[in-house]
Amino acid sequence: MVMLQNMNNMQFAEDFYKNLAPKPYCSYGKGTATLIRSKRCAVKFPLIQVNPPHIVRYLVFDIDAPDAYLHFSDAELPVPTWIAKNKNNGHCHICYELKTPVCKTENARLKPLAYLAAIEHSYANKLGADLNYAGLLTKNPINTENWEVTLLNSRPFELDELADYVDLDYRPKKMTKNEISGLGRNCAMFDSVRFWAYKAVGGSVAAGYENWHSKVLNTAQSENYAFSQPLPYSEVKATASSVAKWVWRKHHSTEFQAKFSEKQANRAKIGNKKGSNSKGGKPRSLNYVNLRQDALKLHIQGMNNTQIAEKLNVSRKSITRWLKEKIVI
């Protein structure tokens, strides 16, 4: 590994400054206030928000180890864009710049975000990085007074290239919301809120869009509180707005209404064939009263649900449902 000798430090600083948000977060360090300043002022701080509020341009990993600088090499990962090292303890932030930035709050970009979240989680594990690192503030790579900064790679990365170095884990097994970190929080929130919204939008049409948007935002905030490191409110609000608009528009589209009507008609046909709609459902229950009574008798005699289902030649699911009901013998 050799540092690029021909990298133009001035050009890097100019590009980095151009890519900052107009008013990024910044700080003097741990234990001090997180401030919002113009980027002309923020670049003078030791810690700075390198990604704009809703865009991921830089993947940053926080490694708290004396040999943190060597972790990417030991893990056989690609050479990072830059490394900012704490001069006192060797702890580092290492960064990979993305060739194509990824939106964190746009419903239409959910698949690229999930892909990037899987890459981030896999890299963090391989690097031994802090999984609880929120990613809001990063060691400022153009602040060489506080950090030992090494510019290593001038070429930004495609997602596929980064993915080639790891076995991606899209959703670690048995991971609770409290354990989800990084960009995985955005994906988890999207999934929870949008699946809720698909079911809830029908009952909110009469009250209008503003009421609907408020409900979605409240749901998103509740989901966010479950994370050990909650997302900034700006991201929660943007995600809620994206889901609210997308689901509302889909629900009101001609195509959606046609599919919904077709689904309802199919359900009605199936119900009519089974006799569930012809007489309010109760006659259908009476048709099976003898079987249900037999099921209860066999249950009292000690048979389990599987054995009862086989004996009466009905599904185990039906037996389970029947035995939950009050049946008079």
N, C-alpha and C positions, 0 to 999 in steps of 0.2 A: 504494500500500500504506500503510495507516494502522493503527497499533496500536490495539486496542480500548480505548477510554478507560474503558468501563464494566465492564471485567473485574474481578471481585472477587479481588484477590490472595490474600486470606485464605481464600476459598472454594477457590481453586486449591490452596493449600498443604494444606488439609484433605483434599481429594479425592486429591491426590498421596500423602499420608501413608497414607491408608486403603488405597490400592491396592498399597502396598509389601508385599513378603514379610515375615513376622514377623522373620526374621533375614537381611537382605540383605548382600551383599558391599559393602565400602566401602574407600576408600583416600585417602591424602593427596595422591597424584599419582604420575606416572611415576617408576619407580625405587624406590618405597616398597612396603611389604608390602600385599598384599590381605588384608583382615581380614573376619571375620564378626561382626557385632554386632547387637544388638536394633535395631529400626528407630528407636526413640526416640533411640538413640545414633548410628546410621548417618546420619541426616539432617543431622548436624552436619559431616559430612565433605565435602570438595570433590567427590569422585567417589563414585557410588553405583550399585548395581544397581537399575534402575528396573522391570524386568520380573521377576515371580516366576519360580522355576526352570523351570517347564514351560509357561508361558503367555506369549504375546506380546500386550501391551496397547499398547506404544509402539514405533513404528518409528523408530530413531535412526540418523542418518548423521553420520559424522565427516569434516569438510572442513578440510583443512590448507592454507589459502590466506588471504592478507591480506584478500581481499574475499569471504570465505566467506559472510558474512551475506547477500550479494546473489545467491548462486547459484540459489536456488529461483526468484527472480523472473526472472533471466536465462534460466533453463531453462523458463520458463512452466509451472511446477508450482504446485499449490495452496498457499495460505498455511499454513505449519506451525502446530502447536499452540504450540510455544515454540522459541526459539533461545537457547542459552547460549554466550556469546562470551568467548574469552580476551582480557582487557583489554590484554595486552601485544603479542600478534601477530595478533589478529583471527581466529584459528582458531575454528571453531564446531562445536557439536553442534546439529543441527536435528531436531526431533521431530514425528512425526504420531501422534496418539492414535487408536486404533481403537475404533469404537463397539462392535464385538463381538470380544472377545479370541479369539485362535486358539491351540489347544493344539499344542505342539511334539512331544509324545511319545505321542499316542494314535493307534492304527492307523486307527480309524474317522474320524479328522479329517485324513487324509492329503491329500485333495483341497484343502481350504481352505489347508493348510500349503503345498502346492505352488503354489497361486495367490498366496499372500502372498510366498513366496520369489521368484517371478517379478517381482512388484511391487517388492520390495526391491532385487533386482539391477538392474532397469531404472531405478529412481530413483537408485541409487548411481552408475550410469554417467552419467545425465543431469546429476546434481549435481556430478560430478567428485569424489565422495566416496571415501574410502579403502576399497577392496574387501577389504582384510585386517583391517578393524576387527572385532574379535570380538564386540562388542556387550555384553560383560559389565558394564563400568563406563561410566557416562555422567556428563558434567558435571551436577552436582546443580542442578536448576532452582530450588530454594528456598534455595540458598546464594549470596546476592548479594554476599558479601564477596570471593569468589574470581572470580566470573563476572559479566559484564554480561548479565542475563537479561531477555528480552523475551517477554511473554505476548501472543501474536498472535491466537489463534483458539480460542474456547471450545467449538466444536462438533466432536465426534469424527467420524471418517471411516468410511464403509462401504468395504469392499474394492473394490467395483465403481466407486465414485467415484474412488478413487485410480488405479485401472486406466485410467480414461478419459483420463488425461493422458499415457500412454506406450504405446508398442508393446511388448507383453510378449514377453520372451525366456525361455521356460520352461527350456530347457536349451541354453546356448550351445554351438555346435558345437566339437568337439575339445577340450572342457574336461576336464582330468584331475582326479582327486581332489585333487591338490596345489593346483589352481587354484580349486577350489570354495570359496566363502566364505559367510558369513552363514547365513541359514536354509536355503540350498541344501545345507548339510552335513547337516542333519536329514533332508531329503528323500532325499539320496544314500544315507545310512545306512539309512533305512527300506527303500528299494528293494533294496539289496544284501543286507541281512539277511533280509528277508521272502522274496525269491526263492530264496535259499539254503535257508531254513527249509521252504518248500513241498516241496523235494526230500529234505531230510534228516530230516524228522519221522518218516517211516515206519520208519526203522532205529533210532529212539530210543525207541519206545513201550515195549519190554520193560524198559528201564532205569528207567522212571518219569519223572514230571514234573520233579523236582528236578534230575536229571541232564540233562534236556532244557533246562531253563532255564539251567543252567551253560554248556552248549554254545552257546546263543544269545548269552549275555553275552560269552563269549570271542570269538565271531565279530564281535559289535558293536564290541568293543574293538579288534580287529585292523583293522576298517574305519576306526575313528576315528583310528588312528595315521597313516593315509595323508593326512589333511588337514594343510595347513600350519599351520592354527590349530585344533587338536583341540577338540572339544566338551567341556564339563565332564563329569566322571564321572557326576554325578547325572542328566544328560540321556541319557548312554549307557545307564545302568542302567535308566532309565525306558523308553527305547525298546526295549531288549532284553526287558523284562518284558511290554510291550505286544504285541510280535511273538510272543513265546513263548506267551502265553496265547491269543492270537487263533488262531494256527496250530494249537496243540494242541487247542483247542475245536473248530475246523473239522474237523480230522482225525478226531476222535472222534464227530462228529455223524452221525446216521442218514443225512442227505441226502448228506454227503460220501462215506460208505461205499457208498451206493447208486450214486453217480456213478462212484466208483472201480471198483466191481464191473462196472458197465456198460462202462466204458472197457476194462477187462481182457478182458471177453467179446468186445468188438468187435475188439480186437487179435488175439485167438485165432482168430476167424472169418476175418479177413483173412489171417493166417498159414496157416491150413488151406487156404484157396483157392489160395495160392501154393505149397503143398506144403512149407513151411518147418518145420512142426511134425509132419508125419506120420512122418518117419524121422530125427529128430534134426538136420536141416539138411544133412547131408552128401549125401544123394541129390539134393537140389536143386542143390548145387554140381556134382555130376557131370553133371547134365542140361545144364549150360552150359559144360562143359569145352572143347568144340570152339570155341564162340564166344570163350571166354577165350584159348585158344591162338591163334586168328586175330587177336585183339586184340593180343596180344604180338608176333606176327610183323609186323603192320602197324606197330606202334610201333617195332620194330627197323629197319624199312625207312624210317623217318623221318616217318611220318604223325603229326600231332598228335591229341589226344584228340577234338576236334570232328570231324575228318575220319574218324577210325575209327568214331565213333558213327554218323555218317551212312552209312558203307559197310556196317556190320553191322546197321543199323536198331535200335539200342539207345540208351539214354539216355547222355549224356556223363558223368553221375554214375556210372553203372555201369562205364564204361570206366576212369574215374579210380580207382574202388575195385579193379577187377580188376588193374590194372597195379601196384598196391601189394602184391598178393599174390604169393607164390612159385609160379610156374606152370612145370611141367616139360614141355618140348616133346618 
